[in-house]
Amino acid sequence: MSDEVPGAAAIEGGCLCGAVRYRISGRPLYSVICHCVSCRRASGAPTVAWLTVERNHFEWLSGRPQPFASSPGVLRCFCRVCGSPLTYETGTSPNSVDVTSASLDDANLFPPTREVWLEHRLSWQPVNPALAPFQQDSAAAANSKPV
């Protein structure tokens, strides 16, 4: 199976104000909805949808995102102008980068197939029964079916 994204040369996205743009040139590894406390606080939302791609298939096109070490071994990048959360990187997965799915120009391209960190889920946030549940991180999710 080819690494190329079907039907497109590349997938692009960016922040709310347009100051930062990025491109994904390969097939995503997986797509999740994360319920963890760190993602909630970084986004101000009850969950964050992430698209995980190989690092060598991701590139910044324009602008300079602001990195923030949100916890040991974790680097999150935001737009320094509008504050949009864009990426998540961790030392435990140095060959991949997580991109906020909603920052894609077409956020419908890769719908999440699983939910992670359900033990952090807010009591009023429903679980989607159509998605594969993982109580903790996406490392377990990485071993399930790709997008």
GROMACS elastic network, one bead per residue, 0.5 to 0.9 nm:
[ bonds ]
;  ai    aj funct       b0    kb
    1     4     6  0.88231   500
    2     5     6  0.81241   500
    2     6     6  0.87468   500
    2    26     6  0.88889   500
    2    27     6  0.81944   500
    3     6     6  0.88009   500
    3    25     6  0.85882   500
    3    26     6  0.53745   500
    3    27     6  0.53081   500
    3    28     6  0.87119   500
    4     7     6  0.87354   500
    4     8     6  0.80479   500
    4     9     6  0.73631   500
    4    10     6  0.81674   500
    4    25     6  0.67774   500
    4    27     6  0.55759   500
    5     8     6  0.57874   500
    5     9     6  0.66421   500
    5    10     6  0.66498   500
    5    11     6  0.78615   500
    5    24     6  0.87097   500
    5    25     6  0.67795   500
    5    26     6  0.53724   500
    5    28     6  0.79846   500
    6     9     6  0.79552   500
    6    27     6  0.78732   500
    7    10     6  0.89555   500
    8    11     6  0.70897   500
    8    25     6  0.88086   500
    9    25     6  0.67146   500
    9    26     6  0.86541   500
   10    23     6  0.64510   500
   10    24     6  0.56528   500
   10    26     6  0.72170   500
   11    22     6  0.84881   500
   11    23     6  0.56364   500
   11    24     6  0.50326   500
   11    25     6  0.63703   500
   11    26     6  0.84280   500
   11   104     6  0.74736   500
   11   105     6  0.77430   500
   11   106     6  0.82631   500
   12    21     6  0.72690   500
   12    22     6  0.56679   500
   12    24     6  0.61601   500
   12    25     6  0.86103   500
   12   103     6  0.88176   500
   12   104     6  0.60032   500
   12   105     6  0.59480   500
   12   106     6  0.81889   500
   13    20     6  0.85658   500
   13    21     6  0.57773   500
   13    22     6  0.55077   500
   13    23     6  0.65447   500
   13    24     6  0.84738   500
   13   101     6  0.89110   500
   13   102     6  0.87110   500
   13   103     6  0.55101   500
   13   106     6  0.78076   500
   13   107     6  0.87994   500
   14    17     6  0.83071   500
   14    18     6  0.61633   500
   14    19     6  0.77164   500
   14    20     6  0.54439   500
   14    22     6  0.59390   500
   14    23     6  0.87147   500
   14    79     6  0.87381   500
   14    84     6  0.85919   500
   14    86     6  0.74029   500
   14   103     6  0.55082   500
   14   104     6  0.64699   500
   14   105     6  0.71980   500
   15    18     6  0.53294   500
   15    19     6  0.67083   500
   15    20     6  0.57014   500
   15    21     6  0.68472   500
   15    78     6  0.81776   500
   15    79     6  0.63402   500
   15    82     6  0.74565   500
   15    83     6  0.80207   500
   15    84     6  0.54362   500
   15    85     6  0.76183   500
   15    86     6  0.70592   500
   15   103     6  0.62112   500
   15   104     6  0.87949   500
   16    19     6  0.80274   500
   16    20     6  0.86571   500
   16    79     6  0.84263   500
   16    82     6  0.65987   500
   16    83     6  0.82619   500
   16    84     6  0.62559   500
   16   103     6  0.78992   500
   17    20     6  0.79023   500
   17    79     6  0.85047   500
   17    81     6  0.74658   500
   17    82     6  0.60649   500
   17    84     6  0.84733   500
   18    21     6  0.67363   500
   18    63     6  0.85623   500
   18    79     6  0.89727   500
   18    82     6  0.88526   500
   19    62     6  0.70737   500
   19    63     6  0.53503   500
   19    64     6  0.79735   500
   19    65     6  0.87540   500
   19    79     6  0.72088   500
   19    80     6  0.84887   500
   19    81     6  0.70951   500
   19    82     6  0.82749   500
   20    60     6  0.76380   500
   20    61     6  0.74202   500
   20    62     6  0.53288   500
   20    64     6  0.63644   500
   20    65     6  0.65242   500
   20    78     6  0.88701   500
   20    79     6  0.62986   500
   20    80     6  0.86972   500
   20    81     6  0.88594   500
   21    59     6  0.88634   500
   21    60     6  0.61031   500
   21    61     6  0.51999   500
   21    62     6  0.51026   500
   21    63     6  0.66142   500
   21    64     6  0.89106   500
   22    58     6  0.72910   500
   22    59     6  0.56273   500
   22    62     6  0.70215   500
   22   104     6  0.88604   500
   23    57     6  0.79845   500
   23    58     6  0.58272   500
   23    59     6  0.54002   500
   23    60     6  0.64553   500
   23    61     6  0.66292   500
   24    27     6  0.81053   500
   24    28     6  0.83241   500
   24    53     6  0.75966   500
   24    54     6  0.89360   500
   24    57     6  0.54570   500
   24    59     6  0.67086   500
   25    28     6  0.89908   500
   25    56     6  0.85961   500
   25    58     6  0.65235   500
   25    59     6  0.84190   500
   26    53     6  0.73257   500
   26    54     6  0.75084   500
   26    56     6  0.85069   500
   26    57     6  0.51569   500
   26    58     6  0.79321   500
   27    53     6  0.70811   500
   27    54     6  0.83269   500
   27    57     6  0.81781   500
   27   147     6  0.81934   500
   28    31     6  0.75895   500
   28    51     6  0.66435   500
   28    52     6  0.57863   500
   28    54     6  0.72774   500
   28    57     6  0.88206   500
   28   110     6  0.82586   500
   28   146     6  0.76610   500
   28   147     6  0.64852   500
   29    51     6  0.76226   500
   29    52     6  0.54795   500
   29    53     6  0.53606   500
   29    54     6  0.71869   500
   29    96     6  0.87400   500
   29   142     6  0.75015   500
   29   145     6  0.88572   500
   29   146     6  0.55011   500
   29   147     6  0.63124   500
   30    50     6  0.83715   500
   30    51     6  0.60547   500
   30    52     6  0.54320   500
   30    53     6  0.74606   500
   30   110     6  0.85237   500
   30   112     6  0.77522   500
   30   113     6  0.76658   500
   30   114     6  0.87461   500
   30   141     6  0.78944   500
   30   142     6  0.67522   500
   30   144     6  0.85782   500
   30   145     6  0.76927   500
   31    49     6  0.72336   500
   31    50     6  0.55956   500
   31    52     6  0.61086   500
   31    98     6  0.88819   500
   31   101     6  0.80237   500
   31   110     6  0.68022   500
   31   111     6  0.67165   500
   31   113     6  0.60171   500
   31   114     6  0.70458   500
   31   115     6  0.88709   500
   31   141     6  0.89525   500
   31   146     6  0.79326   500
   31   147     6  0.64403   500
   32    48     6  0.82503   500
   32    49     6  0.56278   500
   32    50     6  0.53245   500
   32    51     6  0.66446   500
   32    52     6  0.82775   500
   32   101     6  0.89607   500
   32   111     6  0.81184   500
   32   113     6  0.60313   500
   32   114     6  0.50126   500
   32   115     6  0.54224   500
   32   116     6  0.68039   500
   32   131     6  0.88793   500
   32   138     6  0.75842   500
   32   141     6  0.80952   500
   33    47     6  0.64040   500
   33    48     6  0.55530   500
   33    50     6  0.62215   500
   33   112     6  0.61959   500
   33   113     6  0.81310   500
   33   114     6  0.64322   500
   33   116     6  0.62237   500
   33   117     6  0.88167   500
   34    39     6  0.70309   500
   34    40     6  0.84075   500
   34    46     6  0.88927   500
   34    47     6  0.55073   500
   34    48     6  0.52741   500
   34    49     6  0.62035   500
   34    50     6  0.73569   500
   34   114     6  0.88090   500
   34   115     6  0.59029   500
   34   117     6  0.60835   500
   34   118     6  0.77826   500
   34   121     6  0.86756   500
   34   137     6  0.81713   500
   34   138     6  0.83810   500
   35    38     6  0.85910   500
   35    39     6  0.70218   500
   35    40     6  0.68957   500
   35    46     6  0.68364   500
   35    48     6  0.69747   500
   35   115     6  0.75169   500
   35   116     6  0.62558   500
   35   117     6  0.52531   500
   35   118     6  0.58647   500
   35   119     6  0.79323   500
   35   120     6  0.57299   500
   35   121     6  0.50965   500
   35   122     6  0.77336   500
   36    39     6  0.55240   500
   36    40     6  0.63350   500
   36    41     6  0.87980   500
   36    46     6  0.88640   500
   36    47     6  0.75541   500
   36    48     6  0.87357   500
   36   116     6  0.76912   500
   36   117     6  0.53189   500
   36   118     6  0.74629   500
   36   119     6  0.79946   500
   36   120     6  0.51968   500
   36   121     6  0.69238   500
   36   136     6  0.85049   500
   36   137     6  0.85042   500
   37    40     6  0.50577   500
   37    41     6  0.61456   500
   37    42     6  0.85484   500
   37    46     6  0.87834   500
   37    47     6  0.89074   500
   37   117     6  0.88011   500
   37   120     6  0.62972   500
   37   121     6  0.82275   500
   38    41     6  0.52838   500
   38    42     6  0.60975   500
   38    43     6  0.86010   500
   38    70     6  0.77370   500
   38    71     6  0.85375   500
   39    42     6  0.50852   500
   39    43     6  0.60624   500
   39    44     6  0.81243   500
   39    45     6  0.80737   500
   39    46     6  0.84348   500
   39    47     6  0.69699   500
   39    48     6  0.63772   500
   40    43     6  0.53610   500
   40    44     6  0.54776   500
   40    45     6  0.52564   500
   40    46     6  0.54767   500
   40    47     6  0.58181   500
   40    48     6  0.70242   500
   41    44     6  0.51785   500
   41    45     6  0.72778   500
   41    46     6  0.85811   500
   42    45     6  0.81974   500
   42    70     6  0.83658   500
   42    76     6  0.86217   500
   42    85     6  0.73582   500
   43    46     6  0.82813   500
   43    47     6  0.81306   500
   43    48     6  0.72723   500
   43    84     6  0.80411   500
   43    85     6  0.65247   500
   44    47     6  0.86175   500
   45    48     6  0.69834   500
   46   121     6  0.79209   500
   46   122     6  0.70463   500
   46   125     6  0.70319   500
   47   121     6  0.82100   500
   47   125     6  0.85071   500
   48   100     6  0.71335   500
   48   101     6  0.81434   500
   48   102     6  0.85139   500
   49    99     6  0.84650   500
   49   100     6  0.59354   500
   49   101     6  0.54076   500
   49   102     6  0.69580   500
   49   111     6  0.85442   500
   49   112     6  0.68903   500
   49   115     6  0.88670   500
   50    87     6  0.85160   500
   50    88     6  0.87060   500
   50    98     6  0.58061   500
   50    99     6  0.54706   500
   50   101     6  0.50714   500
   50   102     6  0.81560   500
   50   112     6  0.77151   500
   51    97     6  0.83231   500
   51    98     6  0.54645   500
   51    99     6  0.51436   500
   51   100     6  0.62735   500
   51   101     6  0.54663   500
   51   110     6  0.75069   500
   51   111     6  0.87402   500
   51   112     6  0.78798   500
   52    55     6  0.89886   500
   52    96     6  0.66031   500
   52    97     6  0.57301   500
   52    99     6  0.62459   500
   52   100     6  0.88400   500
   53    56     6  0.83652   500
   53    57     6  0.66445   500
   53    58     6  0.70704   500
   53    95     6  0.86347   500
   53    96     6  0.55071   500
   53    97     6  0.56036   500
   53    98     6  0.63720   500
   53    99     6  0.76996   500
   54    57     6  0.53402   500
   54    58     6  0.69119   500
   54    95     6  0.58653   500
   54    97     6  0.63277   500
   54    98     6  0.88050   500
   55    58     6  0.53865   500
   55    59     6  0.81520   500
   55    94     6  0.78259   500
   55    95     6  0.52763   500
   55    97     6  0.54950   500
   55    98     6  0.89492   500
   56    59     6  0.77149   500
   56    95     6  0.76967   500
   56    96     6  0.79421   500
   57    96     6  0.88095   500
   58    96     6  0.87843   500
   58    97     6  0.76354   500
   60    63     6  0.76501   500
   60    64     6  0.80139   500
   60    65     6  0.85824   500
   63    79     6  0.82474   500
   64    79     6  0.74297   500
   64    80     6  0.75284   500
   65    77     6  0.57321   500
   65    78     6  0.54379   500
   65    80     6  0.59166   500
   65    81     6  0.88134   500
   65    86     6  0.82689   500
   66    76     6  0.82116   500
   66    77     6  0.53188   500
   66    78     6  0.51480   500
   66    79     6  0.58901   500
   66    80     6  0.52300   500
   66    83     6  0.86924   500
   67    75     6  0.63341   500
   67    76     6  0.56308   500
   67    78     6  0.64860   500
   67    79     6  0.88402   500
   67    80     6  0.88468   500
   68    71     6  0.88713   500
   68    74     6  0.83039   500
   68    75     6  0.55642   500
   68    76     6  0.52069   500
   68    77     6  0.61388   500
   68    78     6  0.78424   500
   69    72     6  0.70389   500
   69    73     6  0.74486   500
   69    74     6  0.56109   500
   69    76     6  0.63117   500
   69    77     6  0.87882   500
   70    73     6  0.83957   500
   70    74     6  0.59197   500
   70    75     6  0.61601   500
   70    76     6  0.66074   500
   71    74     6  0.53403   500
   71    75     6  0.75981   500
   72    75     6  0.84534   500
   72    90     6  0.87546   500
   72    91     6  0.87982   500
   73    89     6  0.81904   500
   73    90     6  0.55092   500
   73    91     6  0.51004   500
   73    92     6  0.75871   500
   74    88     6  0.71096   500
   74    89     6  0.56824   500
   74    91     6  0.65993   500
   74    92     6  0.88349   500
   75    87     6  0.81196   500
   75    88     6  0.58263   500
   75    89     6  0.50961   500
   75    90     6  0.63405   500
   75    91     6  0.86508   500
   76    85     6  0.75150   500
   76    86     6  0.74885   500
   76    87     6  0.55251   500
   76    89     6  0.62838   500
   76    90     6  0.87491   500
   77    80     6  0.88229   500
   77    84     6  0.86462   500
   77    85     6  0.62484   500
   77    86     6  0.56246   500
   77    87     6  0.51275   500
   77    88     6  0.65785   500
   77    89     6  0.85208   500
   78    81     6  0.86452   500
   78    82     6  0.82770   500
   78    83     6  0.54937   500
   78    84     6  0.53250   500
   78    86     6  0.53729   500
   78    87     6  0.72103   500
   79    82     6  0.56805   500
   79    84     6  0.52447   500
   79    85     6  0.67186   500
   79    86     6  0.72970   500
   80    83     6  0.56661   500
   80    84     6  0.81137   500
   81    84     6  0.83516   500
   84   103     6  0.83013   500
   85    88     6  0.86290   500
   85    99     6  0.87675   500
   85   100     6  0.69988   500
   85   103     6  0.82356   500
   86    98     6  0.83935   500
   86    99     6  0.57528   500
   86   100     6  0.53221   500
   86   101     6  0.86499   500
   86   103     6  0.67449   500
   87    97     6  0.68188   500
   87    98     6  0.54307   500
   87   100     6  0.60707   500
   88    97     6  0.61619   500
   88    98     6  0.50117   500
   88    99     6  0.65330   500
   88   100     6  0.81520   500
   89    92     6  0.87465   500
   89    93     6  0.75123   500
   89    94     6  0.74374   500
   89    96     6  0.73159   500
   89    97     6  0.52437   500
   89    98     6  0.63611   500
   89    99     6  0.89897   500
   90    93     6  0.55875   500
   90    94     6  0.63891   500
   90    96     6  0.83858   500
   90    97     6  0.78641   500
   91    94     6  0.52459   500
   91    95     6  0.89740   500
   93    96     6  0.58710   500
   93    97     6  0.79535   500
   93   139     6  0.87372   500
   94    97     6  0.77815   500
   98   101     6  0.87216   500
   99   102     6  0.86701   500
   99   103     6  0.77250   500
   99   104     6  0.84019   500
  100   103     6  0.55142   500
  100   104     6  0.74052   500
  101   104     6  0.56595   500
  101   106     6  0.87701   500
  101   107     6  0.57724   500
  101   108     6  0.84424   500
  101   109     6  0.89064   500
  101   110     6  0.76868   500
  101   111     6  0.81891   500
  101   112     6  0.86769   500
  102   105     6  0.79876   500
  102   106     6  0.80102   500
  102   107     6  0.50582   500
  102   108     6  0.83704   500
  103   106     6  0.81827   500
  103   107     6  0.68029   500
  104   108     6  0.84679   500
  104   109     6  0.84879   500
  105   108     6  0.89273   500
  106   109     6  0.59216   500
  106   110     6  0.88078   500
  107   110     6  0.69872   500
  107   111     6  0.77379   500
  108   111     6  0.59623   500
  110   113     6  0.86675   500
  110   147     6  0.68200   500
  111   147     6  0.81649   500
  112   115     6  0.76558   500
  112   131     6  0.74818   500
  112   147     6  0.80227   500
  113   130     6  0.79710   500
  113   131     6  0.52016   500
  113   132     6  0.63732   500
  113   145     6  0.86338   500
  113   146     6  0.85343   500
  113   147     6  0.72419   500
  114   128     6  0.87479   500
  114   130     6  0.82989   500
  114   133     6  0.56912   500
  114   134     6  0.72771   500
  114   138     6  0.89280   500
  114   141     6  0.72359   500
  115   118     6  0.69606   500
  115   127     6  0.80011   500
  115   128     6  0.80291   500
  115   131     6  0.63206   500
  115   132     6  0.61910   500
  115   133     6  0.50060   500
  115   134     6  0.59596   500
  115   135     6  0.81375   500
  115   138     6  0.83880   500
  115   141     6  0.84308   500
  116   119     6  0.85070   500
  116   120     6  0.89868   500
  116   132     6  0.86718   500
  116   133     6  0.63248   500
  116   135     6  0.58149   500
  116   136     6  0.55223   500
  116   137     6  0.54811   500
  116   138     6  0.60109   500
  116   140     6  0.88288   500
  116   141     6  0.76481   500
  117   120     6  0.56698   500
  117   121     6  0.70564   500
  117   133     6  0.86104   500
  117   134     6  0.64119   500
  117   137     6  0.54994   500
  117   138     6  0.80075   500
  118   122     6  0.87012   500
  118   127     6  0.82511   500
  118   133     6  0.73361   500
  118   134     6  0.65810   500
  118   136     6  0.65086   500
  118   137     6  0.89258   500
  119   122     6  0.86823   500
  119   135     6  0.57255   500
  119   136     6  0.70240   500
  120   123     6  0.89527   500
  120   135     6  0.85449   500
  120   136     6  0.86087   500
  121   124     6  0.82926   500
  121   125     6  0.66241   500
  121   126     6  0.84372   500
  121   127     6  0.84427   500
  122   125     6  0.52582   500
  122   126     6  0.83065   500
  123   126     6  0.76565   500
  127   130     6  0.87939   500
  127   131     6  0.82365   500
  127   133     6  0.84257   500
  128   131     6  0.56800   500
  128   132     6  0.85290   500
  128   133     6  0.86178   500
  129   132     6  0.75389   500
  129   133     6  0.82086   500
  132   141     6  0.85001   500
  133   141     6  0.86481   500
  134   137     6  0.70361   500
  134   138     6  0.75296   500
  134   140     6  0.70718   500
  134   141     6  0.68325   500
  136   139     6  0.83385   500
  136   140     6  0.77651   500
  137   140     6  0.65099   500
  137   141     6  0.73654   500
  138   142     6  0.59324   500
  138   143     6  0.87929   500
  139   142     6  0.51045   500
  139   143     6  0.71085   500
  140   143     6  0.56741   500
  140   144     6  0.72875   500
  141   144     6  0.53310   500
  141   145     6  0.81145   500
  142   145     6  0.77101   500
  142   146     6  0.76866   500
  143   146     6  0.83182   500
